[in-house]
Amino acid sequence: MKRLHVHVAVEDLAKSIGFYSTLFGSEPTVLKGDYAKWMLDDPRVNFAISNRGAATGLDHLGIQVESDAELGELAGRLKDAGETTFDQQATTCCYAMGDKSWVRDPSGVRWETFHTTGEAVTYGEDAPPTEAGQARQACCAPVEAAAPSTPATACCG
């Protein structure tokens, strides 16, 4: 069964944990110094927040699957929709290990499809820039060229 994933970048993690714990009626299932996650069944969502230097607001959306077969199916749909995907195998992201496929929708919203295979003790890995001049993106995000006025940041150094 699939689960919707929402990741929000927040300014004040402690205050946001209090807000979302009250809203959801439960404490986070994962709690770190820079990250919190609720695995909710009603609604069925993997809701995460972090304060790792990204702009405050929606960081990305996703669909979490329970098998490699489901991940392959969804990644195939993204490719069939004509979008270019960025695939990651055996990656560490958001204190979890797994495989994923990234894409931007026609409006530029980042989406990930992913299959979690285990827990991790670190937040994640930055992918190295693929070409000179490309800035690092927030952890767990595909590397893309930055606008000339956008400073490069590394959140997982």
TORKOL-4160 file (C-alpha; in steps of 0.2 Angstrom, whole numbers, padded with zeros to 4 digits, m for minus):
157
<pt num="1" X="0000" Y="0000" Z="0000"/>
<pt num="2" X="0007" Y="0017" Z="m0005"/>
<pt num="3" X="0008" Y="0032" Z="0007"/>
<pt num="4" X="0009" Y="0050" Z="0003"/>
<pt num="5" X="0025" Y="0059" Z="0009"/>
<pt num="6" X="0026" Y="0078" Z="0013"/>
<pt num="7" X="0042" Y="0086" Z="0018"/>
<pt num="8" X="0041" Y="0104" Z="0025"/>
<pt num="9" X="0056" Y="0115" Z="0029"/>
<pt num="10" X="0053" Y="0124" Z="0046"/>
<pt num="11" X="0061" Y="0139" Z="0054"/>
<pt num="12" X="0059" Y="0133" Z="0072"/>
<pt num="13" X="0059" Y="0114" Z="0074"/>
<pt num="14" X="0054" Y="0113" Z="0092"/>
<pt num="15" X="0039" Y="0125" Z="0090"/>
<pt num="16" X="0034" Y="0115" Z="0074"/>
<pt num="17" X="0035" Y="0098" Z="0083"/>
<pt num="18" X="0023" Y="0105" Z="0096"/>
<pt num="19" X="0011" Y="0112" Z="0083"/>
<pt num="20" X="0011" Y="0096" Z="0072"/>
<pt num="21" X="0010" Y="0084" Z="0087"/>
<pt num="22" X="m0006" Y="0093" Z="0093"/>
<pt num="23" X="m0013" Y="0093" Z="0075"/>
<pt num="24" X="m0010" Y="0075" Z="0072"/>
<pt num="25" X="m0014" Y="0070" Z="0090"/>
<pt num="26" X="0003" Y="0060" Z="0092"/>
<pt num="27" X="0021" Y="0062" Z="0094"/>
<pt num="28" X="0034" Y="0060" Z="0080"/>
<pt num="29" X="0039" Y="0042" Z="0076"/>
<pt num="30" X="0057" Y="0048" Z="0072"/>
<pt num="31" X="0064" Y="0063" Z="0081"/>
<pt num="32" X="0082" Y="0070" Z="0079"/>
<pt num="33" X="0090" Y="0087" Z="0082"/>
<pt num="34" X="0086" Y="0093" Z="0065"/>
<pt num="35" X="0071" Y="0082" Z="0059"/>
<pt num="36" X="0055" Y="0075" Z="0064"/>
<pt num="37" X="0043" Y="0062" Z="0056"/>
<pt num="38" X="0026" Y="0056" Z="0059"/>
<pt num="39" X="0020" Y="0040" Z="0050"/>
<pt num="40" X="0001" Y="0042" Z="0051"/>
<pt num="41" X="m0012" Y="0030" Z="0046"/>
<pt num="42" X="m0026" Y="0042" Z="0046"/>
<pt num="43" X="m0023" Y="0051" Z="0034"/>
<pt num="44" X="m0010" Y="0038" Z="0027"/>
<pt num="45" X="0005" Y="0050" Z="0026"/>
<pt num="46" X="0023" Y="0051" Z="0030"/>
<pt num="47" X="0024" Y="0069" Z="0036"/>
<pt num="48" X="0042" Y="0076" Z="0039"/>
<pt num="49" X="0049" Y="0092" Z="0045"/>
<pt num="50" X="0067" Y="0098" Z="0046"/>
<pt num="51" X="0077" Y="0114" Z="0049"/>
<pt num="52" X="0092" Y="0111" Z="0038"/>
<pt num="53" X="0094" Y="0128" Z="0029"/>
<pt num="54" X="0082" Y="0126" Z="0015"/>
<pt num="55" X="0069" Y="0140" Z="0012"/>
<pt num="56" X="0054" Y="0138" Z="0024"/>
<pt num="57" X="0039" Y="0130" Z="0016"/>
<pt num="58" X="0035" Y="0115" Z="0006"/>
<pt num="59" X="0052" Y="0106" Z="0002"/>
<pt num="60" X="0045" Y="0091" Z="m0008"/>
<pt num="61" X="0031" Y="0079" Z="m0010"/>
<pt num="62" X="0032" Y="0060" Z="m0013"/>
<pt num="63" X="0025" Y="0043" Z="m0013"/>
<pt num="64" X="0032" Y="0030" Z="m0002"/>
<pt num="65" X="0030" Y="0012" Z="m0008"/>
<pt num="66" X="0033" Y="m0005" Z="0001"/>
<pt num="67" X="0042" Y="m0014" Z="m0013"/>
<pt num="68" X="0055" Y="m0012" Z="m0027"/>
<pt num="69" X="0042" Y="m0018" Z="m0039"/>
<pt num="70" X="0030" Y="m0003" Z="m0034"/>
<pt num="71" X="0045" Y="0009" Z="m0035"/>
<pt num="72" X="0049" Y="0002" Z="m0053"/>
<pt num="73" X="0031" Y="0004" Z="m0058"/>
<pt num="74" X="0030" Y="0022" Z="m0052"/>
<pt num="75" X="0047" Y="0027" Z="m0059"/>
<pt num="76" X="0040" Y="0020" Z="m0075"/>
<pt num="77" X="0025" Y="0031" Z="m0075"/>
<pt num="78" X="0036" Y="0046" Z="m0072"/>
<pt num="79" X="0046" Y="0042" Z="m0087"/>
<pt num="80" X="0030" Y="0038" Z="m0097"/>
<pt num="81" X="0024" Y="0055" Z="m0093"/>
<pt num="82" X="0038" Y="0063" Z="m0102"/>
<pt num="83" X="0048" Y="0069" Z="m0087"/>
<pt num="84" X="0066" Y="0066" Z="m0084"/>
<pt num="85" X="0069" Y="0056" Z="m0068"/>
<pt num="86" X="0084" Y="0056" Z="m0057"/>
<pt num="87" X="0086" Y="0038" Z="m0049"/>
<pt num="88" X="0096" Y="0034" Z="m0033"/>
<pt num="89" X="0100" Y="0017" Z="m0027"/>
<pt num="90" X="0105" Y="0012" Z="m0009"/>
<pt num="91" X="0105" Y="0030" Z="m0004"/>
<pt num="92" X="0104" Y="0038" Z="0014"/>
<pt num="93" X="0091" Y="0051" Z="0016"/>
<pt num="94" X="0081" Y="0058" Z="0031"/>
<pt num="95" X="0088" Y="0046" Z="0043"/>
<pt num="96" X="0083" Y="0031" Z="0032"/>
<pt num="97" X="0091" Y="0020" Z="0018"/>
<pt num="98" X="0082" Y="0016" Z="0002"/>
<pt num="99" X="0080" Y="0018" Z="m0017"/>
<pt num="100" X="0071" Y="0032" Z="m0025"/>
<pt num="101" X="0067" Y="0041" Z="m0041"/>
<pt num="102" X="0065" Y="0060" Z="m0042"/>
<pt num="103" X="0056" Y="0071" Z="m0054"/>
<pt num="104" X="0050" Y="0089" Z="m0056"/>
<pt num="105" X="0032" Y="0091" Z="m0061"/>
<pt num="106" X="0028" Y="0103" Z="m0076"/>
<pt num="107" X="0026" Y="0117" Z="m0063"/>
<pt num="108" X="0043" Y="0114" Z="m0055"/>
<pt num="109" X="0037" Y="0105" Z="m0039"/>
<pt num="110" X="0049" Y="0091" Z="m0033"/>
<pt num="111" X="0042" Y="0074" Z="m0031"/>
<pt num="112" X="0051" Y="0058" Z="m0025"/>
<pt num="113" X="0045" Y="0040" Z="m0026"/>
<pt num="114" X="0054" Y="0029" Z="m0014"/>
<pt num="115" X="0056" Y="0012" Z="m0005"/>
<pt num="116" X="0064" Y="0013" Z="0012"/>
<pt num="117" X="0074" Y="m0002" Z="0016"/>
<pt num="118" X="0081" Y="0003" Z="0034"/>
<pt num="119" X="0086" Y="0016" Z="0046"/>
<pt num="120" X="0101" Y="0027" Z="0046"/>
<pt num="121" X="0111" Y="0036" Z="0060"/>
<pt num="122" X="0114" Y="0051" Z="0048"/>
<pt num="123" X="0102" Y="0063" Z="0039"/>
<pt num="124" X="0109" Y="0059" Z="0022"/>
<pt num="125" X="0122" Y="0062" Z="0009"/>
<pt num="126" X="0124" Y="0076" Z="m0003"/>
<pt num="127" X="0126" Y="0070" Z="m0021"/>
<pt num="128" X="0142" Y="0079" Z="m0028"/>
<pt num="129" X="0139" Y="0091" Z="m0042"/>
<pt num="130" X="0139" Y="0083" Z="m0059"/>
<pt num="131" X="0147" Y="0098" Z="m0068"/>
<pt num="132" X="0158" Y="0112" Z="m0062"/>
<pt num="133" X="0147" Y="0127" Z="m0056"/>
<pt num="134" X="0132" Y="0117" Z="m0050"/>
<pt num="135" X="0127" Y="0120" Z="m0032"/>
<pt num="136" X="0123" Y="0107" Z="m0020"/>
<pt num="137" X="0104" Y="0105" Z="m0016"/>
<pt num="138" X="0096" Y="0100" Z="0000"/>
<pt num="139" X="0100" Y="0082" Z="0006"/>
<pt num="140" X="0089" Y="0070" Z="m0003"/>
<pt num="141" X="0086" Y="0081" Z="m0018"/>
<pt num="142" X="0093" Y="0078" Z="m0035"/>
<pt num="143" X="0108" Y="0090" Z="m0040"/>
<pt num="144" X="0103" Y="0104" Z="m0052"/>
<pt num="145" X="0111" Y="0119" Z="m0059"/>
<pt num="146" X="0109" Y="0134" Z="m0048"/>
<pt num="147" X="0104" Y="0151" Z="m0054"/>
<pt num="148" X="0119" Y="0163" Z="m0055"/>
<pt num="149" X="0114" Y="0173" Z="m0040"/>
<pt num="150" X="0110" Y="0158" Z="m0029"/>
<pt num="151" X="0123" Y="0153" Z="m0017"/>
<pt num="152" X="0129" Y="0135" Z="m0015"/>
<pt num="153" X="0124" Y="0127" Z="0001"/>
<pt num="154" X="0128" Y="0110" Z="0008"/>
<pt num="155" X="0117" Y="0104" Z="0022"/>
<pt num="156" X="0124" Y="0087" Z="0025"/>
<pt num="157" X="0143" Y="0091" Z="0026"/>
